[in-house]
């Protein structure tokens, strides 16, 4: 799912995704 979200989101959010992954690893 992370790969699908990564492609579905914009490049800017790509960095935020990394931060959100650290904040919510369970997500």
N, C-alpha and C positions, 0 to 999 in steps of 0.2 A: 504493500500500500504506500509505503514511503516513496517509492520510485514513481508511482502514479501521481501522487500529490506533487512531487518535485517537478514533473513535466507539466502538470496542470497549473502550477503557480508561476508567477513571473520571476525573472532572474533576481529582482530586488528581494522578493520574499524568500528566495532561495537561501539567503543569509539568515533571514528571520527564522526560517524553518530550522536551521541548525541551532539557533538560540532556543526556539520553542522545544526542540527535541531534548535539549539539556534541561529545560525547565519542566517539561512533561514527558519523561522517557516512557512512561506507561502509555502515553497517547501514541 
